[in-house]
Amino acid sequence: MKIERCVNSINPLNWLKIGRKIKKEKPDLLIIAYWTPFMAPCLGTIARVAKRNKHTKIISLVHNMIPHEKRFLDKLFSKYFVKPIDAFVALSQSVKNDVQIFSKKPCVVTPHPMYDNFGTAISREEALKNMNLSNDFRYLLYFGLIRRYKGLDLLLESFADERLKKYPVKLIVSGEFYEDSKPYLDIIEKHNFHDRIILRTDFVPDDEVANYFCCADLITLPYRDATQSGVTQIAYYFEKPMLVTNVGGLPEIVPNRKSGYVVEPDSQAIADALVDFFENKNPDFFTQTLREERKRFEWSTLTVAIEKHM
């Protein structure tokens, strides 16, 4: 399949050009992914121009309608975006609730399918070798951009729990800092975590993602706020249990005690779950239930949801 990158998000002349191109081609269906109001002027304009042919139906696949880090023009921009859209597919119930603030047009909920573009799973031993990590330890993984709403500081504070110090456990932090790194580094310094925290805060190429997930025993998503997260869909693909917080759509995606843990966004609650995992669970404890749950995230589920709107 040939993918053509042709949209310039900050050039209004480009928006008109792309809209006219779509209008001329008269597709039956135009699917527009929406994840931030910053893109609303661009995507909303393209949709308006494309819709002039009276033939094309426009569906938006909504990751987030209201951003985690709110700005003054967010509501105005989102109102502009939704007007030409015929129907919506929301990736969680909380996203659907947000969509319905702006539009009364049809909206169905279906979770994002698993990401299957990171290659096949490899053995833990091979992943550890590729990562230059010791097999003498078990590993937690925080994966993704480091922003306050994602709660890495809560995870770091939970890792200081005295009960965890008796286990041979290390935390891999893999993600680029999208804010000042100092508060996080200060926590590491305060608790003298230098030998327990592995910082890999550079961009991770797609062909290295498997190493991070396959060497980890538990994937941690200690979010303060969330609608859903693509990290969960990578974890499902590699059949890795997760610890998520009870915010947004995360409990919908990760049922408690089936695909991992659902806890409150609090460092003590996170620590309690980590202790339970390393005290009472063998590495394969969640494997069977994970395999059952991951069936919900086949790509066919998403295509059926879209076809319902056609």
N, C-alpha and C positions, 0 to 999 in steps of 0.2 A: 504494500500500500504506500503510495506516495503522499507525503505530508508537505504542504506548502505553507510556509510562514509568511503571511502577507499583511497582518494587522499591526499598525503602529499606534500604540495606545495614547500618544500625546500629539498626534497630528490630525486635526479635524478634516483636512483635505483627504487624507487616507481613509477616514471613516466613510466619507461620502463615496469614494471610489469603490471600496469593498462592498458597501451596501448596494451600489448600482450593479456591480458584477453579479452579486447573488440574485438581485431582482431580474437581471437579464437571463440567468440560467434557470430560473423558476424551479427550484428544488421542491419536492413535496414537503420536506421537513428540514428545518434549521434548528440545530441544538446549540444553545449558548450556555457555557459554564459561567457561573457567577459566584464570586468568592469575596469581593471587596468593593465598596462604593467608589473607590478610586477609578474602577473600570467602567462605572455606570455611564458617563458621558460618551465614551467610545462605543461600548456594546449597545447602549440604548439607541444611539444614532444609527448604527449599522442595522439594527433590527427595524427601525422605523422606515428606512429607505428600502430595505429588502421586502418589507411587507406591502409595498405599493403595488406589487404584481397581483394581489388578491388570491394567489394560488398557494403560496408557501405558508405552512403552519409553523409557528415558532414556539419551541419548548425550551425552558431554562432548567438546567441542572444546577441546583443551588447548594453550594458547599456552606456558605455563610451569607445570610441576608444582613445581619447586624454584626459589625466587626467586634472583635474582642477589645480592641483599643479604639475607643470611639472618638470621632472628630465632628466638628461643628456642622459640616455639610452632608454628613452621612445620610440622614433621612431624606433630604431633598434629592440627593443623587439616586438613592434607591427608588424613590417615587418615579423619577424620570425613567429609570431602567424598566420597571415592571409594566408600564403602560402598554407597550406594543406586544407583550408576551401573551400567548394564548393559553399556556398551561405550565405548571411547574412540577419538577421532581425534586423533592427535598431529601437530603441524605440522613436526616434524623427527625424525630417528632419535634424536637425543640426548634429545628430549622423551619419546619412547616409552620409552627406557631408564629415565628417571626415573619415568614412570607405572608401570612394571613393578616398581619398588621397593615401591609401595603397593598394587597390585592385579594379580591374575592374570587378570582378565577380558579379553575380546578388545580388541585395540588395533591399528589400522592407521595408517600414516604417509602423509600427503599434505601438501604445502606449502600455505601460505595462498595463495589466489588473488590476482591483481593487484587493487590498489585502483583502481577506475574512477570514483570519485566526485569527482575533482578537476578535471573538465572536460577538454576536448580539448587536445592539444599545440599550442603556438604556435611561431612561428619564434624563433630565437635573438635576432634583432634586435629583435623586438617585446618579448620578455621582458626584454632589457637596457634597453630604453626604459622599460618599466613599473617596473623596479627602479632606474632612474636610475644605470645603470652604463655604463662606457665599453666600446666595441667593440674597443678597443686591447689588451685583456687577455683571457686565458683564465681560467676560473674552476673551482676545486674547490668542492664543497659538502659541508659537514657538516650534517646535518638531524636534528633530534630533541632530546629532553630531554638536558640535559648532566648526566651522572652519571659517577662515576669508572669504573665497569665499561665504559662506552662509549668510553673511551680518547682523548678529545679531546686530552689532554696529550701523548699519543704522537704524534698528528698534528701538533700545534704544534711539538714538538721536531724532527720530521722535516722540517718546512718551513724549518728553519734551515740545512739542508744547503747547503753552498757551491755545489754544482752547480746547485741550483734558482734561484739568484739571477740567473742570466743569462737566465732566461725571463720573459716578461711574464705572470706568473701571480699571481692573488690567491685567497685562501681566504675563502669565505663561511661563517660560523658562524651557523646559524639554529636556535635552540632555547632554551628557557627553562632557567635554572640551577636545578637541584634540589638544589644543595649550595652551599657557599661558592665564590664566583666568584674569590676572590683568587688561588689557585694558578694558574689559567688566565691571569688578567690579568698576573700576575708573569712568566709565560713570554713573553707578548707584549712586556712592558716590557724584559725581559732581552735579547731579540733585536731590539728596536727594530722591531717588526712593524707599527707603527701605520699605515703606508701599504700594507701587504700583506694585512692581515686586515680583513674587513668583518664587524662584529658586528651581527647582527640578532636579538637575544635576547629579543624579545617573542613573544607567541603569534601564530602564522601562521594566519589564517582559511583555510578550505578553498578559497575562490575565488582565493587568492593563491599556492597551492602550485605551480601550473603555472609561474609566473614563475621560481621558485627552481630547479626542475628543468630547465626548458627553456633557461635561460641558462648552465647548468653543463656543463662538458666531462666531468667525472668526479665520481661520487658516492662519498664516502669513509665507510667504516664501520670505524674502527680499534679495534674492541672488544677488551677484555681477556677478556671472558666473554660467551657468548651461547648461546641455543638457536636462535633465528631472529630475524628483524627485519622489521617491516612496511615499513621504509624501502626494502628491496630490492624489494618488490613495487610500490612507487610508481615506483622507477627503471625496472623492467621496463615498466611501463605507458607511461612517457615515452621508452622505448628509450634509456636512458642507461647507459653502462658504469660499473662499480663497482670500488672497491678494498675488499676485505674481509679480515679476519684469519682465520687458520686455527683458529677456535674454534667449538665447538658445531656447529650445523647450517648455518652460513654457507657452507662449501665445497660443501654439497649444493645450495644454492640458486644459487650463483654459481660455475660451473665455471671453473677457472683458464684464462686465455687465450681463453676463449669469451665470457663476459659481463664480463670484466674481469680483475682480479688477485686471487689469494689469497696472502697473505703472513703471516709470523709476526707476532704482536703486539709488535713491536719498532720503535722509531723509525727505525733504520737500514734495516731491511727495507722499511718504508713509503717511506722516501726513495728507495731503489733503484727501486721500482716507479714512483714519480712521475717520476723522471728518465727511465726507459724510456718512459713514456707521452708525455712532452713532447718527448723526443729523437727517438723512432722512430715514433710513431703519429699518423696524421692524425685529425681529429675523427670521421670516419666508419669508422674501422678495425674497430670491434666491431659495427657496425650489423647486418650480415647474420646473424652468429651470435647476437646478442641476439634478433633476430626469431624465430630457430628455437627458442631456449631458452624464450622467453616463452610458447610454446604449452603448456608444462607447467603453466602457472599459470592456465588457464581455470577459470571457476567450475564448469563441468561436471565437472571432475576431483574437486572436493570433494563435489559431490552424489552422484557414483557411490560414493565412499568411504563416505559416510553410508548410502546405500541398501544397501551390503553388510552393514550391521549390523542392518537392520530385519527 
